[in-house]
């Protein structure tokens, strides 16, 4: 799951996956609020999940935990 | 009976407010606004202007292009979030200012940013029923500067004021179709009402616009592709058959994301949000007028208008220009 999210975000940013730290905040990765919304839509489509955005979901690790808790 | 657009018109307030102007009272910057919205400036009404003056000018421009006299108009649909008065409705003031017949069928409708397309749907119904047989006006007039929260840097920079209008003419062989949804969600996008006068009610709201930008973004992008996809499929058409797509001008990031999702050439999506911001239901008729006057739409072209907004509502309208 984490690798998949890192790959999606790396592609969006035009970077190599090795450059993406899962515990870095989205803001530190250079993503603004609408970038995050756009990425979440892509993740929802690709993983078949529904993600309700909130300020706590601010890095990849937390997003992975949120999705896994959805079961 | 169907219809065709005979003339288009628009009117803008004279006052331009740049991003730099907003930095004088908000903790923001031109770069912050441009990168998140695509907007560099917007128009706002001053003391000498009103929705009535804007809408009347837009209608007169459309009537002139349509070579139509006011007496020929059988129906006028006015779309607005809120007219100059709570009552009377804006339509009757416009009807008087234009010199329309006192037998004209009139109404205001509030479908938020989707208002213009719902207005076309109402007009289409009147033409199809035979209640009107000649000409109609659909006019959108919006004053978002009256409703924006000018202390909220995340939202107030998005909005502006404008009016756009079309004159429609009955046309038996013109293709017109719609696809729409309404969910009844008031949580992520709303304008609260002002404090009540009633002594039995303690509500003391300020009457300002609230928006969850991320959720609106998700709704908008998914709605644009869904509505356009549905109206194309219903009519056996492909994106290549459409000359231009006119999207509600809410945020350039929404427009670009929708274009990417649909995989359609960006050149087919005119935009003016850079100069005008989001003017709710007026964005599409103003953009249509600017594009028509620039020669960007030709007679016989199939075009799609697509809007999304409060409600949450979304609608696509397929037209043969």
Interface residues (C-beta under 8 A of the other chain):
Chain A: X32 X33 X34 X36 X37 X38 X40 X41 X53
Chain B: X35 X36 X213 X214 X215 X217 X218 X221 X222 X251 X253 X257
